């Protein structure tokens, strides 16, 4: 195969006609395939079915002398706080354990910033004329949706090989209406980037104009290696404490892709002062989260070392799927010079950069052929990719055979869209 740009117009046209014939044949299959979300597969969920019988009697329902079936322990049972502290390399006093979704904790924190203000807020955000939030992109669409729900102005920050463009971040935070930033520091969604040491250093020494500037440190993939060994990641709270900026950071994690996404536990890690401040407000909202489920997770996961062993079992399922995606792209797309993509070692996505101006067309062609993907542009604020280039591939959910069919469709649609663009 020659690069498409090196073909004559006649050759490009002939290739397009041939590909369109293949496309019609695939459409005739009536397929229904889904690569839209980073959901664990049934095979992964089966790995942890043993957790369902971890607690079998009332005598199992004690965390020390604490009966988890009763009221109390708003910040989470001690052993669950200790488990997350172990995983995140921090201390239990800086941990609050929530329900099945870390996204709920993130939304709730932003909500409290609006209604009450945060620890260092001069004014609740709802009383401000303008609230801006920095959105490194490509990024996680649900983060951007949280900000949009509260009417924030979303400010685009480009991602680099090392994390967000910190020159841009440092410039933008001089505006006091800029109240925070979304971050996925390890295996970022969707690029799979691990923030560099320099990027982390610049974050912990950030000097924003807003005294209540909030760094939403969503460490969703902190132990989620797919290929290779576990990659240690620094405890952001300890580093920030040394720099005197710990109150800026709110770190989030969950067991959503460790145990059951629909029945997991989550946490927020923050300075002791922040935890105590949030606890005072939260005490009017809820008595406690599901402590029985917290204990179930503690008994099943035990500690970080045992949890990392479990993650290796997940990697045995995920690794071949990620490899199938990369193999298809290397075989079908790489020789044509019409796209680039990331080769992540962890996380849940492969970030694909098509020829500029073609992502929406690829998405539409895939959908028509029976392949559902995350909307083109979804990884950017307001759903607007300035280059119309990025698409997020989620290999985890489909069975391997379905995934291979999905990649056949995806590669075919990418080729068609590229030739249409070249032919004008």
C-alpha positions as CSV (number, residue, x, y, z in Angstrom):
1,X,0.0,0.0,0.0
2,X,1.2,3.5,-0.9
3,X,0.4,6.6,1.1
4,X,-2.9,8.0,-0.2
5,X,-1.4,11.4,-0.8
6,X,1.1,9.9,-3.2
7,X,-1.6,8.4,-5.5
8,X,-2.9,10.3,-8.5
9,X,-6.4,11.6,-8.5
10,X,-7.5,8.8,-10.8
11,X,-5.9,6.2,-8.4
12,X,-7.5,7.8,-5.4
13,X,-10.9,7.7,-7.1
14,X,-10.5,4.1,-8.1
15,X,-9.5,3.2,-4.6
16,X,-12.6,5.0,-3.2
17,X,-14.9,3.2,-5.5
18,X,-13.5,-0.2,-4.4
19,X,-13.8,0.8,-0.7
20,X,-17.3,1.9,-1.1
21,X,-18.2,-1.5,-2.6
22,X,-16.7,-3.1,0.5
23,X,-18.6,-0.7,2.7
24,X,-21.9,-1.7,1.1
25,X,-21.2,-5.4,1.7
26,X,-20.5,-4.7,5.4
27,X,-23.7,-2.7,5.7
28,X,-25.6,-5.6,4.3
29,X,-24.4,-7.8,7.3
30,X,-26.7,-5.8,9.6
31,X,-24.1,-5.7,12.4
32,X,-24.7,-4.1,15.8
33,X,-21.3,-3.3,17.5
34,X,-20.5,-0.9,20.3
35,X,-17.2,0.8,21.1
36,X,-18.7,3.9,22.6
37,X,-17.8,3.5,26.3
38,X,-15.0,2.1,28.4
39,X,-17.1,-0.5,30.1
40,X,-15.6,-3.7,31.5
41,X,-16.6,-6.8,29.6
42,X,-18.7,-9.6,31.1
43,X,-15.5,-11.7,31.2
44,X,-13.9,-9.0,33.5
45,X,-17.0,-8.9,35.7
46,X,-16.9,-12.6,36.1
47,X,-13.3,-12.3,37.5
48,X,-14.6,-10.7,40.7
49,X,-17.8,-12.7,41.2
50,X,-16.3,-14.0,44.4
51,X,-17.0,-10.6,46.0
52,X,-20.7,-11.3,46.0
53,X,-20.3,-13.9,48.7
54,X,-17.7,-12.1,50.8
55,X,-20.2,-11.3,53.5
56,X,-22.5,-14.2,54.2
57,X,-23.8,-13.6,57.8
58,X,-24.3,-10.8,60.3
59,X,-21.1,-11.8,62.1
60,X,-19.2,-10.8,58.9
61,X,-20.5,-7.3,59.1
62,X,-18.1,-5.8,61.5
63,X,-15.1,-3.5,60.8
64,X,-13.4,-4.1,64.1
65,X,-16.1,-3.3,66.6
66,X,-18.1,-1.2,64.1
67,X,-21.3,-2.7,62.9
68,X,-21.5,-1.5,59.2
69,X,-25.2,-2.3,59.0
70,X,-26.0,0.6,61.2
71,X,-25.8,4.4,61.0
72,X,-22.6,6.4,61.2
73,X,-19.1,6.8,59.8
74,X,-19.9,9.6,57.3
75,X,-16.3,9.6,55.9
76,X,-16.3,5.9,55.4
77,X,-15.4,2.9,57.6
78,X,-11.8,2.9,58.9
79,X,-10.7,-0.1,56.8
80,X,-12.0,1.3,53.6
81,X,-10.3,4.7,54.2
82,X,-7.1,2.7,54.9
83,X,-7.5,0.7,51.7
84,X,-7.8,3.7,49.5
85,X,-5.0,5.4,51.4
86,X,-2.8,2.4,50.6
87,X,-3.7,2.5,46.9
88,X,-3.1,6.2,46.6
89,X,0.0,6.2,48.9
90,X,-1.6,8.7,51.3
91,X,-3.0,8.6,54.8
92,X,-6.5,7.6,55.9
93,X,-7.2,11.0,57.5
94,X,-7.1,12.5,54.0
95,X,-9.7,10.0,52.6
96,X,-13.4,10.2,52.3
97,X,-15.1,7.0,50.9
98,X,-18.3,7.4,48.9
99,X,-20.6,5.3,46.8
100,X,-20.2,3.5,43.5
101,X,-19.3,6.6,41.4
102,X,-16.4,9.0,41.8
103,X,-18.2,11.2,39.3
104,X,-20.9,11.7,41.9
105,X,-18.2,12.9,44.4
106,X,-16.8,15.3,41.7
107,X,-20.3,16.7,40.9
108,X,-21.1,17.0,44.6
109,X,-17.9,18.9,45.3
110,X,-18.6,21.4,42.5
111,X,-22.2,21.7,43.7
112,X,-20.9,22.6,47.2
113,X,-18.6,25.2,45.6
114,X,-21.7,26.8,44.1
115,X,-23.9,26.7,47.2
116,X,-21.5,27.2,50.0
117,X,-18.1,27.9,48.5
118,X,-15.0,25.8,49.2
119,X,-12.5,26.2,52.1
120,X,-10.9,29.3,50.7
121,X,-13.8,30.7,48.7
122,X,-14.5,34.4,49.5
123,X,-18.0,33.9,47.8
124,X,-20.1,30.9,46.8
125,X,-19.6,30.4,43.1
126,X,-23.4,30.8,42.4
127,X,-23.1,34.4,43.4
128,X,-20.4,35.2,40.9
129,X,-21.1,36.6,37.4
130,X,-18.6,34.4,35.7
131,X,-17.0,31.1,36.5
132,X,-14.5,29.5,34.2
133,X,-13.0,26.0,34.3
134,X,-10.0,24.8,32.4
135,X,-10.6,21.7,30.2
136,X,-7.5,20.0,28.9
137,X,-8.4,18.3,25.7
138,X,-8.8,15.7,24.3
139,X,-10.3,14.9,27.7
140,X,-13.1,13.1,29.5
141,X,-16.5,14.3,28.2
142,X,-18.3,13.7,31.5
143,X,-15.9,16.1,33.3
144,X,-16.9,18.8,30.8
145,X,-20.6,18.0,31.2
146,X,-20.3,18.6,35.0
147,X,-18.9,22.1,34.3
148,X,-21.5,22.8,31.6
149,X,-24.3,21.7,33.9
150,X,-23.4,24.5,36.3
151,X,-23.2,27.1,33.5
152,X,-19.4,27.4,33.7
153,X,-17.4,28.8,30.7
154,X,-15.3,25.9,29.5
155,X,-11.8,27.0,28.5
156,X,-9.8,24.8,26.2
157,X,-6.3,23.8,27.1
158,X,-4.3,21.7,24.6
159,X,-2.9,18.4,25.8
160,X,0.8,17.7,25.1
161,X,3.0,14.5,25.4
162,X,3.5,15.4,29.1
163,X,0.0,16.5,30.1
164,X,-1.8,19.8,29.8
165,X,0.1,22.7,28.2
166,X,1.4,24.2,31.4
167,X,2.5,27.5,29.8
168,X,-1.2,28.0,28.9
169,X,-2.4,26.8,32.3
170,X,-0.1,29.2,34.1
171,X,-1.2,32.1,31.9
172,X,-4.9,31.4,32.3
173,X,-5.0,31.0,36.1
174,X,-4.0,34.7,36.4
175,X,-7.7,35.4,35.7
176,X,-9.5,35.3,39.1
177,X,-12.7,34.0,37.4
178,X,-10.8,30.8,36.5
179,X,-11.8,28.5,39.4
180,X,-10.3,25.2,38.5
181,X,-9.1,22.5,36.1
182,X,-9.9,18.9,35.2
183,X,-7.0,16.4,35.3
184,X,-6.7,12.7,34.6
185,X,-3.0,12.4,35.6
186,X,-2.3,8.8,34.9
187,X,-3.3,7.2,31.6
188,X,-5.4,10.3,30.7
189,X,-8.7,9.8,29.0
190,X,-8.4,9.3,26.0
191,X,-4.7,9.8,25.2
192,X,-3.3,7.5,27.8
193,X,-0.7,10.0,28.8
194,X,1.1,9.9,32.2
195,X,1.8,13.4,33.5
196,X,5.5,14.1,33.5
197,X,7.5,15.0,36.7
198,X,7.8,18.5,35.4
199,X,4.1,18.9,34.8
200,X,3.3,17.7,38.3
201,X,5.9,20.1,39.7
202,X,4.3,23.0,37.9
203,X,0.9,22.0,39.2
204,X,2.0,21.9,42.8
205,X,3.7,25.3,42.5
206,X,0.8,26.9,40.6
207,X,-0.1,30.4,41.8
208,X,-3.6,31.1,40.6
209,X,-5.3,34.4,41.2
210,X,-8.5,32.7,42.6
211,X,-7.9,31.7,46.3
212,X,-10.3,28.8,45.8
213,X,-8.8,27.5,42.6
214,X,-9.6,23.8,42.5
215,X,-7.5,21.0,40.8
216,X,-9.9,18.1,40.1
217,X,-7.2,15.3,40.1
218,X,-9.2,12.4,38.8
219,X,-6.9,9.5,39.3
220,X,-9.3,7.0,37.7
221,X,-6.6,4.7,36.2
222,X,-4.1,4.8,39.1
223,X,-3.5,1.0,39.0
224,X,-5.0,0.2,35.6
225,X,-2.0,-1.1,33.6
226,X,-2.9,-3.0,30.4
227,X,0.5,-3.8,29.1
228,X,3.6,-4.2,31.3
229,X,4.2,-3.8,35.0
230,X,2.6,-1.4,37.4
231,X,3.9,2.1,37.1
232,X,4.1,3.9,40.5
233,X,2.7,7.4,40.5
234,X,3.6,10.1,43.1
235,X,1.2,11.0,45.9
236,X,0.1,14.5,44.8
237,X,-1.1,15.5,48.3
238,X,2.3,14.9,50.0
239,X,4.1,16.8,47.2
240,X,1.6,19.7,47.4
241,X,1.8,19.8,51.2
242,X,5.5,20.4,50.9
243,X,4.9,23.3,48.6
244,X,2.1,24.7,50.7
245,X,-0.6,24.2,48.0
246,X,-2.3,21.0,49.3
247,X,-5.7,22.7,49.7
248,X,-5.9,23.2,45.9
249,X,-6.0,19.4,45.2
250,X,-9.0,17.1,45.3
251,X,-8.1,13.6,44.2
252,X,-10.6,11.0,43.1
253,X,-10.5,7.2,42.5
254,X,-12.9,4.3,42.5
255,X,-13.2,0.6,42.1
256,X,-15.4,1.0,39.0
257,X,-13.0,-0.9,36.8
258,X,-11.6,-3.1,39.5
259,X,-14.7,-4.8,40.8
260,X,-18.3,-3.9,39.6
261,X,-18.9,-0.5,38.0
262,X,-22.5,-0.6,39.1
263,X,-21.7,-1.6,42.7
264,X,-18.3,-0.3,43.6
265,X,-16.9,2.3,46.0
266,X,-15.2,5.6,45.4
267,X,-13.1,8.1,47.3
268,X,-12.0,11.7,47.5
269,X,-8.6,12.4,48.9
270,X,-7.8,15.9,50.0
271,X,-6.1,17.8,52.8
272,X,-7.3,17.2,56.3
273,X,-8.7,20.7,56.4
274,X,-10.6,20.2,53.2
275,X,-12.0,16.8,54.4
276,X,-13.2,18.4,57.7
277,X,-14.8,21.3,55.8
278,X,-16.6,19.0,53.4
279,X,-17.7,16.8,56.2
280,X,-19.5,19.7,58.0
281,X,-21.6,20.4,54.9
282,X,-22.1,16.8,53.9
283,X,-23.4,15.9,57.4
284,X,-26.6,17.8,56.5
285,X,-27.0,15.8,53.3
286,X,-26.3,12.1,54.2
287,X,-25.8,9.9,57.2
288,X,-23.3,7.7,55.4
289,X,-22.7,5.9,52.2
290,X,-23.1,2.1,51.8
291,X,-20.8,0.8,54.5
292,X,-21.8,-2.8,53.9
293,X,-20.4,-2.5,50.4
294,X,-17.3,-0.7,51.7
295,X,-16.6,-3.7,54.0
296,X,-17.3,-6.1,51.2
297,X,-14.6,-4.4,49.1
298,X,-12.1,-4.4,51.9
299,X,-12.5,-8.1,52.6
300,X,-12.2,-8.9,48.9
301,X,-9.4,-6.5,47.8
302,X,-7.5,-6.7,51.1
303,X,-4.7,-4.2,50.3
304,X,-2.9,-2.5,47.4
305,X,-0.6,-5.5,46.7
306,X,-3.6,-7.9,46.4
307,X,-5.5,-5.4,44.3
308,X,-2.6,-5.2,41.9
309,X,-2.7,-8.9,41.5
310,X,-6.4,-8.7,40.6
311,X,-5.6,-6.0,38.1
312,X,-3.2,-8.4,36.3
313,X,-6.2,-10.7,35.7
314,X,-8.0,-7.8,34.1
315,X,-5.0,-7.0,32.0
316,X,-5.0,-10.6,30.7
317,X,-8.5,-9.8,29.2
318,X,-7.8,-6.3,28.1
319,X,-4.3,-6.7,26.7
320,X,-5.3,-8.8,23.7
321,X,-8.1,-6.4,22.9
322,X,-5.8,-3.4,22.9
323,X,-3.3,-5.3,20.8
324,X,-6.1,-6.2,18.3
325,X,-6.9,-2.5,17.9
326,X,-3.2,-1.5,17.4
327,X,-2.6,-4.4,15.0
328,X,-5.5,-3.4,12.8
329,X,-4.3,0.2,12.7
330,X,-0.7,-0.7,12.1
331,X,-1.8,-3.1,9.2
332,X,-4.6,-1.1,7.6
333,X,-3.9,2.6,8.3
334,X,-0.2,3.1,9.1
335,X,1.0,2.6,5.5
336,X,-1.4,5.2,4.2
337,X,-0.2,8.1,6.3
338,X,-3.8,9.3,7.0
339,X,-3.8,9.1,10.8
340,X,-1.9,8.8,14.0
341,X,-2.7,7.2,17.3
342,X,-1.5,6.7,20.8
343,X,-0.1,3.4,22.1
344,X,-1.2,3.4,25.7
345,X,0.2,1.1,28.4
346,X,-2.8,1.5,30.6
347,X,-6.2,3.1,31.0
348,X,-9.2,2.2,28.8
349,X,-8.9,3.9,25.5
350,X,-6.9,4.3,22.3
351,X,-6.9,7.9,21.1
352,X,-7.0,8.2,17.3
353,X,-6.2,11.3,15.3
354,X,-7.7,11.1,11.8
355,X,-6.9,13.4,8.9
356,X,-8.2,16.9,10.0
357,X,-11.7,17.5,8.9
358,X,-12.7,13.8,8.8
359,X,-13.6,12.7,12.3
360,X,-17.3,13.5,12.1
361,X,-17.5,11.8,8.7
362,X,-15.8,8.6,10.1
363,X,-18.2,8.6,13.0
364,X,-21.2,8.9,10.7
365,X,-20.0,6.2,8.3
366,X,-19.3,3.8,11.3
367,X,-22.8,4.4,12.7
368,X,-24.4,3.7,9.3
369,X,-22.5,0.5,9.1
370,X,-23.6,-0.7,12.6
371,X,-20.7,0.5,14.8
372,X,-21.5,2.8,17.6
373,X,-18.6,5.0,18.9
374,X,-18.3,8.0,21.2
375,X,-19.3,11.1,19.2
376,X,-16.6,12.8,17.3
377,X,-15.7,16.0,19.2
378,X,-16.9,14.6,22.5
379,X,-13.4,14.7,24.0
380,X,-13.3,18.6,23.6
381,X,-15.2,21.3,25.5
382,X,-18.7,21.9,24.0
383,X,-18.1,18.8,21.8
384,X,-16.1,20.9,19.3
385,X,-12.8,19.5,18.2
386,X,-11.1,22.4,16.4
387,X,-9.4,20.1,14.0
388,X,-12.3,17.6,13.7
389,X,-9.7,14.9,14.0
390,X,-9.9,13.0,17.4
391,X,-11.9,9.8,17.9
392,X,-11.9,7.7,21.1
393,X,-11.6,3.9,20.6
394,X,-12.9,1.9,23.5
395,X,-11.8,-1.8,23.1
396,X,-12.8,-3.2,26.5
397,X,-16.5,-4.1,26.2
398,X,-16.9,-6.1,23.0
399,X,-15.8,-9.8,22.7
400,X,-12.6,-10.1,20.8
401,X,-14.3,-11.4,17.7
402,X,-16.7,-8.4,17.7
403,X,-13.9,-6.1,18.3
404,X,-12.0,-7.3,15.3
405,X,-15.1,-6.8,13.1
406,X,-15.5,-3.3,14.7
407,X,-11.9,-2.4,13.7
408,X,-12.5,-3.7,10.2
409,X,-15.4,-1.2,9.9
410,X,-13.5,1.6,11.6
411,X,-10.4,1.2,9.3
412,X,-12.6,1.1,6.2
413,X,-14.5,4.2,7.2
414,X,-11.3,6.0,8.0
415,X,-10.0,5.2,4.5
416,X,-13.1,6.3,2.8
417,X,-13.2,9.6,4.7
418,X,-9.6,10.3,4.0
419,X,-10.0,9.7,0.2
420,X,-13.1,11.9,0.1
421,X,-11.1,14.7,1.8
422,X,-8.2,14.3,-0.6
423,X,-10.5,14.3,-3.6
424,X,-12.2,17.5,-2.3
